[in-house]
Each structure stands twice: as structure tokens, then as C-alpha cells.
Amino acid sequence: MVDEAMRRALVHLYPRLRSFALRLAGSPADADDLVQHACERALAFDHRWKPGTRLDSWLYRIIQNCWCDEKKSARTRFQTSLDDAANLFADDGERVVDSRLILEATCRELHHLSTEQRIVLILVCIIGLPYREVAAILDVPIGTVMSRLARARLALARRIDTAASKAPADN
């Protein structure tokens, strides 16, 4: 039987889980499905969670595994989302437009990174987890996390630069 404390913790963690899933899957609908599937798995296999360990790390791992399973079965669809752009504040319209364009390019190019690079980039740079925790979630050495993150940042910057150079120039 599922512990009531775990149910409350799942409700509390839901916004963070959805944020991770949204950045991983690329669309709100897919993110919601992913979090729901991961929560169902967590509740069904609650006996596998070790009390005293971080529940959020365990859930991030479940979400990652669910997403990889869905990707392998070719059911995941990518769709760029600008939901985060609504939270941007600027003094003038030009800064808002520039920020939205940068965010759109970053979201679009993020989905072209390898799965391993994308997951590390999301966990470290967007969710803000420490390297050691990401290494535990992914079950890899901390050096692998650092290496994947460095390669992901470089690849993302190159993709954004390439996309910007191909964009039509303003007159």
C-alpha cells in the first residue's frame, strides 16, 4: 500500500517534475502524459524507493526512463513551446522580442542534441541539480556528467550560431 506521505510528496513535486518532462518531451501534452506515467510507475513500485533517499531524484530517473521508452517506440512528438517566454520582463518591446527569439531558438535547438546531452543539460542548467546528484540519477560517474554537459553546451551554442547565421538578415 502506498504511503500517504509519498502521495503528498508527489503532489508537492509535480511542478518540478512537469518542468523537467516539458523540457525533455518538448510539448505540454507529452509532458503531462510523461509525468502521469512516471507517477503511476512510482506508485506501483513504491517498494523500490529507499526511504531516506531523495524522492525527486528517483522520480527524475523514472521520468527519464519513461521518456526513453516512449522515444524508442517512436511515440514522442517534439513541439517547441514558448510558455517560458511569458515570464520575461523587459523595459522595451525590442528586448522582449529578442528574448523570445533567443528562447525559441534555444528550445528548438535543444531537441537536436543527443538524448544523453539533453538530459544532463536540463537537469543541471534548467532544474539546477548538482553534478553529484545528476550522476546518481543517471548512474554514471560525475566526470561523465561534466563531459556530457560541456559537450551539450558547446553543441547547443554551435547550433544556435549556425541557425542565426542562416536566418534572413533584417533590412
N, C-alpha and C positions, 0 to 999 in steps of 0.2 A: 504494500500500500504506500502511496506517495505521501511523503511528509508535508504537512501544511506549511511549514517554514520554507520548503523548497518551492511550493506553488507561489507563495508571496514573493520570494526572491525572483522567480521567473517574471512575474508582473513588473517588479521593480527594474529588472534588467532589460525588459522588452525594448525600450527606445534605443539603447546601445546596440542590442542585437540587430534591430532593424536597420540601424545606420550602417553597421558592418555589412549586412546582407544586401542593402541597397547599393553600396559601392562595389560589392562583389558581383552582383547579378546585373545591375545596370537599369532595372526598371522597378518602380514601386510594386507592381503586381507580382513580379517574380520574387522580389524581396519578401513580401508578405507571405507568399507560399513557402519560401525557404525557411523563414523563421517559424512558421506554423509547423512545418515538417520536423524541424530541429527540436522544437519544444515537445512535440509528440514523442519523438525518439527519446528525449531526455526523461520524460515522464514514464515512458515504458521501460526504460533501462536505468531508472534512478538508483538501483542497487550497484551500478558500476561507478557512480560518483563517489569519491572518497571524501567523507566529511573532514573538514579542516583544510581542504584544498580550495582553490578559488573556483567557484561555480561559473563565473563568467568565462574563465579560460576554457573550462570544459565545454561550455556552450559554443564558444567561438570555434572550437575544434569540430564539434558536431555540425555546425553550420558549414564550415569548410568542407567536411566530408560529404554532406548532403549536396552541396553545390557541385563538387567534383563528380559525384554520382550522376547528377542531372546533366552536367555538361557531357559526360561520356555517353549518355543516352540521347544526346542531341536535342534536348527539350528546352534548353535555356536560350532565351532571346535577349539580345542586347538592345538597349534603347537609352540614348543619352537623356539625362534628366537635369533640369536646371532648378530643381527645388531649392538647392542651397543658395542660389543667386538671389532669391527673395530676401535673404538676410543681409545683403550687402548694404552698407550705408556710405554715401558719398555727398560731397558738397555740390557737385555739379553733375549734369547728365552725362558728360563725356567720361568721367571716371566710372560711373555706373555701367555704361555701355562697354568700356574697356574691360572692366572687371568681369562682366558677364561673358564677353568673348573669350577671355583667358580661361574662365571656369569651364565654358563649353568645350574649348579645345583640350583642356586637361582631362575632362571626363571622357571625351571621345577617344583620346589617345591612350588613356589608362586601360581601356578594353583591348588594346592591341599588344599589351605586354604579355609575357608568358604568365601562366597561372601562378607559378611559384613567386615570380617577381611582384605580381599584382597583390597577392595575399599579404606578403611581407610589407609592401608599401602601405596598404590600407591599415594593417594592424599597428604599424609603427607611426606613420605620419598622419593618419586621419584619426584613428582611435586613440593613439597616444600610449600604447603599451610599451613597456621597457623591453629591450632586446632579449633579456633573460627569459621573460615571460613568453615572448613570441617563440623563442627557441623551444620552450616546454610545450607550447600549444602544437607546434609543427613537428615536434620530436626530432629536432635537428640540432647540431652544435651551434653555439652562439656565433661562431665565426661564419657559419653558413648564412645565418640571418644577416650579418653585417655585409657579407659579399653580395647576397641577393638584393639587399636594399641599395647598395652602391650601384649595382648594375641596373636596377629598376629606375633609380633617379636619373642616371645617365641616359638610358634608353628613352625615358619619358621626355626629358629635355630635348633630345635629338629629334624625336617625333614631333614635338610641338614646334621646334625651329623649322623643321622640314615643311610642316603644314603651313606655317606662317610665310615661308618663302614662296610657296606655291599659290598663296591667296592672291586674288587680284588687288592691285595697288589702288589706293584712293586717289582721286583726281583733285 
